[in-house]
Amino acid sequence: MLIRFRVENFRSIKDEQELSLVASALTEHEESLVRVPQYDLDLLRAAGIYGPNASGKSTVVEALGFMQLAVRDSQIRWEPQGEVPRTPFALHPACVDLPSLFAVDLLLDGVRYEYGFVADTWRILEEWLFAWPRGRRQEWFTRDVTREEEFVFSRLLTGENRAITALTRPNSLFLSAAAQNNHEMLSPVHRWFADQLLVASDRMRRVLTSRVSRGCRDAAYRERVYELLRNADLGISGLELVEDDAPEAVFEERVVRFLRSDADVRLLHRATSGADVALPFFEESAGTRTLFALAGAVVEALANGGTLVVDELDRSLHPHLSTHVVRTFGDPAANPRNAQLIFNTHDTNLLDAGILRRDQVWFTDKGDDGATHLFPLTDFRARKYENLERGYLQGRYGAVPSVGMATPLRSTAG
């Protein structure tokens, strides 16, 4: 589970911002909390981020996505002599040359970890991993280019640490290199980034579509995806696998399907004739294709206890379905593996649907310098039974568009 995420100097984020999934001392929906007594923590299964357009809601999602890609790909996919593909805050000239920070606190198989790194355009400047395997903090490794000895390892971290440092490039992460060399003690943290963190954004839609398409080969998985699609009331009556017995002969066709964001399934639609009609996936509406990709991510997160991060949940799902998904993640019976859902949205109906605690609501806003500020509803004295939707729309918590009293737009038609 994700405990907290910190980021600094990335896209619209200038100063360090933190998203915390640690519950506050509120007496509401306590049944939905995940209690971790060995670390004296209560963790949240969901968090929603609200704010006006261009306030940085998507930047939080993109920051987690960038950290995931760095851990997963920096050793094997980034150019050996290339740049670190970060995007620093652009509205202050000094930030272009300042480093960016990314850090997470995690709870994996009952053990708490803190992992993070600092990078500039050309190299990883710092990297660290701390663990609490017995409730007490252990410094497993640190990396700092300003030291005479860049890497320092604890004797508690067994493995081919020194050999792996020789393979770790200046612009790649030690954790990424360690995973490529089957470092057993570091595999839980790497596996969370590679397999349990699911980022659902436009940029990742093709990857998610391919992933859910493969998953649909399993009948139980396919049925759970279909159930979510059916609940969306799109007239979908089933899923049909596309048989592929000659992969070499259809290689070109598969490439075309990928470029069209296609999948190895067809969705069946109810027809007035009474017979189901199967459409090629690329002929489905953009909304249906997006929902298909998201449905697989929801099913997968719930199945393996992962963390699903969704950009613009309201654009992917009807409000009633959004409510259903958020309620599912918050229900211990429906979510026994303690999967988490982090999303941004404009759907204010969720604020008064009775499914979110006040400490699960976050906001983004921009300061006078154009930088994103991320802050929780608990910074305000919102009462337990307060109408949060009305308070938000009235600007009581900030993070709403500033609509001036300019002259209304008039039609130029004659």
LUMRO-412694 format. One record per residue (C-alpha): residue number from 1; x, y, z. Coordinates in steps of 0.001 Angstrom, whole numbers, plus 500000, padded with zeros to 6 digits. Layout:
# residues N
BAKE  voba    east   north      up
BAKE   NUM       X       Y       Z
...
This chain:
# residues 414
BAKE  voba    east   north      up
BAKE     1  500000  500000  500000
BAKE     2  501067  503563  499380
BAKE     3  501534  505513  502610
BAKE     4  502629  508833  501094
BAKE     5  504151  510306  497942
BAKE     6  506384  513376  497709
BAKE     7  507468  515292  494605
BAKE     8  509370  518508  493935
BAKE     9  510269  520475  490778
BAKE    10  508258  518482  488255
BAKE    11  506055  520063  485580
BAKE    12  503695  522497  487366
BAKE    13  505009  521515  490826
BAKE    14  507781  523796  492057
BAKE    15  508167  523303  495817
BAKE    16  507836  519932  497525
BAKE    17  504258  518633  497687
BAKE    18  502990  515578  499557
BAKE    19  499977  513315  499048
BAKE    20  499325  511291  502206
BAKE    21  497167  508186  502540
BAKE    22  497544  508225  506339
BAKE    23  494152  508631  508002
BAKE    24  493569  511458  510443
BAKE    25  491696  511128  513740
BAKE    26  488206  511302  512233
BAKE    27  485279  509194  513405
BAKE    28  483653  508433  510064
BAKE    29  483768  505355  507852
BAKE    30  486234  503773  510264
BAKE    31  485337  500378  508830
BAKE    32  487071  501369  505589
BAKE    33  490452  502020  507225
BAKE    34  493352  499588  507012
BAKE    35  494843  499355  510487
BAKE    36  498590  498725  510772
BAKE    37  499258  498437  514526
BAKE    38  502967  497611  514247
BAKE    39  503579  501068  512744
BAKE    40  500716  502825  514546
BAKE    41  499126  503712  511207
BAKE    42  495620  503775  509787
BAKE    43  495745  503864  505993
BAKE    44  493130  504999  503475
BAKE    45  491945  502897  500572
BAKE    46  491115  505895  498382
BAKE    47  491868  509583  497842
BAKE    48  490312  512044  495408
BAKE    49  491908  515256  494125
BAKE    50  489770  518238  493064
BAKE    51  490712  521539  491494
BAKE    52  490187  523813  488495
BAKE    53  491543  523052  485051
BAKE    54  495319  523505  484715
BAKE    55  495754  523546  488501
BAKE    56  498053  520508  488544
BAKE    57  495695  517596  489296
BAKE    58  497119  515620  486393
BAKE    59  500669  516567  487382
BAKE    60  500339  514495  490557
BAKE    61  499354  511487  488433
BAKE    62  502148  512152  485937
BAKE    63  504711  512462  488734
BAKE    64  503842  509009  490061
BAKE    65  503908  507725  486496
BAKE    66  507364  509199  485898
BAKE    67  508708  507629  489090
BAKE    68  507299  504279  487998
BAKE    69  508955  504533  484570
BAKE    70  512287  505548  486119
BAKE    71  512304  502532  488429
BAKE    72  511146  500165  485726
BAKE    73  513005  501434  482665
BAKE    74  516003  503627  483524
BAKE    75  518521  500774  483404
BAKE    76  517221  498996  480317
BAKE    77  515490  501635  478178
BAKE    78  517030  505034  478834
BAKE    79  519872  506005  476512
BAKE    80  523226  505313  478222
BAKE    81  524553  508775  477375
BAKE    82  521160  510465  477313
BAKE    83  519314  512794  479627
BAKE    84  517082  511933  482533
BAKE    85  513699  512550  480838
BAKE    86  512220  514683  483615
BAKE    87  510312  517942  483076
BAKE    88  511262  520574  485684
BAKE    89  509090  523537  486632
BAKE    90  509343  525917  483668
BAKE    91  507995  529211  485037
BAKE    92  511081  530048  487087
BAKE    93  514415  530062  485191
BAKE    94  516394  528706  488157
BAKE    95  514250  525563  488385
BAKE    96  515487  524272  485029
BAKE    97  518893  523630  486587
BAKE    98  517592  522524  489990
BAKE    99  517057  518801  490718
BAKE   100  513712  517026  491005
BAKE   101  512700  514821  493936
BAKE   102  510452  511739  493959
BAKE   103  509833  509631  497079
BAKE   104  507310  507082  498353
BAKE   105  506556  505415  501665
BAKE   106  505144  501928  501147
BAKE   107  503706  499063  503159
BAKE   108  504473  495778  501402
BAKE   109  503746  492390  502959
BAKE   110  503675  493984  506396
BAKE   111  507029  495777  505997
BAKE   112  507352  499529  505676
BAKE   113  509783  500999  503129
BAKE   114  510847  504501  502131
BAKE   115  512370  504803  498671
BAKE   116  513267  507897  496706
BAKE   117  515691  509643  494414
BAKE   118  516833  513103  493343
BAKE   119  517810  513742  489730
BAKE   120  518824  516601  487510
BAKE   121  518822  516585  483711
BAKE   122  521917  514424  483377
BAKE   123  522219  512075  486333
BAKE   124  520821  510605  489526
BAKE   125  522220  512758  492325
BAKE   126  520775  510859  495289
BAKE   127  518943  507588  495885
BAKE   128  517967  505833  499096
BAKE   129  516021  502936  500554
BAKE   130  515084  502578  504207
BAKE   131  513176  499613  505642
BAKE   132  511420  498795  508928
BAKE   133  511360  494958  508817
BAKE   134  511088  494664  512610
BAKE   135  509464  497997  513317
BAKE   136  512788  499839  513549
BAKE   137  514310  501889  510730
BAKE   138  517201  500318  508802
BAKE   139  519184  502250  506179
BAKE   140  519638  499639  503466
BAKE   141  521454  501847  500964
BAKE   142  522128  505476  500138
BAKE   143  523604  507112  497063
BAKE   144  525061  510606  496954
BAKE   145  527280  511885  494147
BAKE   146  528823  514530  496431
BAKE   147  530443  511869  498622
BAKE   148  533805  510303  497948
BAKE   149  532058  506940  498072
BAKE   150  528842  507381  496104
BAKE   151  527106  504193  497296
BAKE   152  526900  503123  500928
BAKE   153  525286  499782  501811
BAKE   154  524148  498346  505107
BAKE   155  525495  494937  506063
BAKE   156  521822  494000  506468
BAKE   157  521299  494329  502698
BAKE   158  522688  491073  501391
BAKE   159  523287  490529  497687
BAKE   160  525693  491496  494904
BAKE   161  525503  495180  495795
BAKE   162  529001  496236  494723
BAKE   163  528835  494298  491472
BAKE   164  525532  495970  490621
BAKE   165  526913  499457  491298
BAKE   166  529457  498829  488538
BAKE   167  526541  498255  486154
BAKE   168  524511  501253  487337
BAKE   169  524926  504181  484957
BAKE   170  524956  507805  486151
BAKE   171  521496  508331  484604
BAKE   172  519904  505106  485882
BAKE   173  518619  504019  489272
BAKE   174  520366  501406  491394
BAKE   175  516948  499867  492114
BAKE   176  516360  499464  488381
BAKE   177  519774  497871  487870
BAKE   178  519277  495621  490907
BAKE   179  516003  494290  489508
BAKE   180  517728  493382  486244
BAKE   181  520199  491350  488301
BAKE   182  517598  489547  490425
BAKE   183  518384  491241  493736
BAKE   184  516094  489290  496055
BAKE   185  515845  491734  498973
BAKE   186  514993  494671  496697
BAKE   187  512431  492812  494589
BAKE   188  509345  493725  496711
BAKE   189  509878  497455  496178
BAKE   190  510648  497076  492482
BAKE   191  507679  494733  492029
BAKE   192  505327  497348  493489
BAKE   193  506398  499850  490817
BAKE   194  506425  497276  488006
BAKE   195  503290  495283  488759
BAKE   196  501173  496809  491538
BAKE   197  501211  500502  490625
BAKE   198  498748  501038  487764
BAKE   199  498602  504513  486227
BAKE   200  495521  505102  484075
BAKE   201  496047  508158  481897
BAKE   202  495756  508941  478185
BAKE   203  499470  508318  477805
BAKE   204  499134  504818  479270
BAKE   205  495854  503802  477580
BAKE   206  497452  501600  474922
BAKE   207  499546  499804  477528
BAKE   208  496504  499236  479737
BAKE   209  494410  498094  476756
BAKE   210  497025  495519  475831
BAKE   211  497288  494428  479453
BAKE   212  493550  493896  479919
BAKE   213  493332  492190  476542
BAKE   214  495883  489600  477692
BAKE   215  494117  489268  481030
BAKE   216  490826  488475  479299
BAKE   217  492258  485125  478228
BAKE   218  491410  484068  481780
BAKE   219  487682  483384  482070
BAKE   220  487292  484697  485641
BAKE   221  489178  487910  484802
BAKE   222  487103  488374  481635
BAKE   223  483873  487969  483597
BAKE   224  484886  490648  486131
BAKE   225  485769  493082  483314
BAKE   226  482443  492346  481622
BAKE   227  480563  492961  484880
BAKE   228  482028  496459  485146
BAKE   229  481265  497191  481476
BAKE   230  477725  495905  481924
BAKE   231  477211  498171  484934
BAKE   232  478182  501109  482722
BAKE   233  474952  500528  480758
BAKE   234  476599  500766  477348
BAKE   235  474492  497999  475839
BAKE   236  477422  495575  475976
BAKE   237  476243  491964  476219
BAKE   238  479572  490141  476370
BAKE   239  483244  489888  475429
BAKE   240  484596  487744  472625
BAKE   241  488226  486707  472279
BAKE   242  489919  487147  468913
BAKE   243  491563  483854  468039
BAKE   244  495150  484155  466819
BAKE   245  496548  480798  465753
BAKE   246  499072  482206  463264
BAKE   247  501020  485005  464972
BAKE   248  503612  485312  462215
BAKE   249  501024  485604  459450
BAKE   250  499079  488311  461222
BAKE   251  502040  490292  462561
BAKE   252  501251  493280  460372
BAKE   253  497588  493185  461386
BAKE   254  498581  493121  465087
BAKE   255  500793  496187  464565
BAKE   256  497874  498004  462957
BAKE   257  495628  497042  465858
BAKE   258  498169  498370  468361
BAKE   259  498494  501672  466510
BAKE   260  494709  501953  466627
BAKE   261  494762  501189  470377
BAKE   262  493009  497928  469506
BAKE   263  492765  494765  471591
BAKE   264  492522  491012  471022
BAKE   265  488859  491089  472053
BAKE   266  485584  492234  470568
BAKE   267  482727  493690  472569
BAKE   268  479321  492195  471889
BAKE   269  476403  494623  471555
BAKE   270  472706  493935  471812
BAKE   271  470974  494442  468457
BAKE   272  467323  495033  467629
BAKE   273  467321  491763  465670
BAKE   274  467932  489897  468890
BAKE   275  471373  488600  467882
BAKE   276  474522  490004  469464
BAKE   277  476797  491996  467160
BAKE   278  480589  491974  467618
BAKE   279  482392  495141  466565
BAKE   280  486145  495461  465885
BAKE   281  487619  497141  468910
BAKE   282  488938  500174  467001
BAKE   283  485363  500935  465889
BAKE   284  484187  501356  469472
BAKE   285  483780  504898  470757
BAKE   286  486738  506570  472455
BAKE   287  484811  506498  475735
BAKE   288  484162  502753  475488
BAKE   289  487819  502014  474694
BAKE   290  488923  504138  477653
BAKE   291  486441  502384  479945
BAKE   292  487670  498976  478750
BAKE   293  491266  499867  479645
BAKE   294  490197  501251  483030
BAKE   295  487972  498242  483788
BAKE   296  490951  495930  483488
BAKE   297  493038  498151  485761
BAKE   298  490259  498164  488393
BAKE   299  489934  494370  488247
BAKE   300  493694  493880  488444
BAKE   301  494192  496292  491346
BAKE   302  491430  494636  493389
BAKE   303  492839  491179  492613
BAKE   304  496438  491843  493647
BAKE   305  496046  494625  496222
BAKE   306  497619  497197  493929
BAKE   307  497435  500981  493782
BAKE   308  495394  502352  490877
BAKE   309  495958  506008  489953
BAKE   310  493368  507446  487546
BAKE   311  493636  510737  485705
BAKE   312  490218  512377  485203
BAKE   313  487989  509645  486595
BAKE   314  484880  511571  485526
BAKE   315  485982  511517  481879
BAKE   316  486277  507727  481950
BAKE   317  483167  506835  483929
BAKE   318  479562  507946  484304
BAKE   319  479020  509532  487764
BAKE   320  476991  506523  488946
BAKE   321  479775  504150  487891
BAKE   322  482422  506406  489477
BAKE   323  480494  506176  492733
BAKE   324  480309  502386  492393
BAKE   325  484074  502063  491798
BAKE   326  485033  504379  494679
BAKE   327  482606  502567  496997
BAKE   328  484073  499197  495953
BAKE   329  487608  500236  496886
BAKE   330  486379  501508  500252
BAKE   331  484444  498337  501097
BAKE   332  486563  495792  503046
BAKE   333  484351  492929  501858
BAKE   334  484695  493884  498171
BAKE   335  488350  494876  498575
BAKE   336  489880  492269  500926
BAKE   337  493429  492757  499588
BAKE   338  493412  496460  500488
BAKE   339  493830  497850  496996
BAKE   340  493959  501633  496752
BAKE   341  492401  504124  494355
BAKE   342  493861  507594  493811
BAKE   343  492022  509759  491313
BAKE   344  491476  513308  490194
BAKE   345  488089  514483  489044
BAKE   346  485626  517326  488547
BAKE   347  482735  515118  489699
BAKE   348  481528  516929  492812
BAKE   349  478738  514367  493357
BAKE   350  481318  512120  495019
BAKE   351  481811  514711  497771
BAKE   352  478318  514128  499126
BAKE   353  477777  510503  498130
BAKE   354  478602  509330  501646
BAKE   355  481590  507257  500519
BAKE   356  484604  509538  501160
BAKE   357  486005  510588  504507
BAKE   358  487061  514205  504825
BAKE   359  490730  513153  504954
BAKE   360  490308  511431  501571
BAKE   361  489596  514721  499785
BAKE   362  492491  516773  498388
BAKE   363  492710  519932  496313
BAKE   364  495127  521514  493869
BAKE   365  495449  525215  493221
BAKE   366  498055  527490  491682
BAKE   367  499808  530329  493434
BAKE   368  500797  533695  491981
BAKE   369  503995  532098  490662
BAKE   370  501985  529552  488650
BAKE   371  503110  526630  490810
BAKE   372  500793  523855  491984
BAKE   373  499913  523606  495651
BAKE   374  498441  520297  496885
BAKE   375  496517  520402  500158
BAKE   376  493903  518305  502030
BAKE   377  490365  519209  503027
BAKE   378  491448  518628  506644
BAKE   379  493365  521934  506453
BAKE   380  489892  523482  506816
BAKE   381  487414  523070  509647
BAKE   382  484869  521170  507622
BAKE   383  482292  519621  509925
BAKE   384  481383  515939  509819
BAKE   385  477963  516477  508202
BAKE   386  478879  519568  506183
BAKE   387  477720  519722  502589
BAKE   388  481169  519368  501026
BAKE   389  479934  519710  497450
BAKE   390  478279  523049  498176
BAKE   391  481264  524258  500194
BAKE   392  483655  523381  497385
BAKE   393  481560  525008  494663
BAKE   394  481196  528143  496806
BAKE   395  484981  528394  497077
BAKE   396  485094  527708  500812
BAKE   397  488150  525474  500378
BAKE   398  489768  527295  497460
BAKE   399  490769  525293  494374
BAKE   400  487911  526553  492174
BAKE   401  488150  528531  488929
BAKE   402  488321  532295  489338
BAKE   403  485646  533546  486953
BAKE   404  485875  537286  486554
BAKE   405  483062  539706  485848
BAKE   406  484121  540246  482261
BAKE   407  481598  541075  479553
BAKE   408  479825  537860  478485
BAKE   409  480810  536413  475122
BAKE   410  478397  537417  472401
BAKE   411  477623  535669  469190
BAKE   412  479112  537208  466062
BAKE   413  476332  535775  463928
BAKE   414  474411  538397  461956
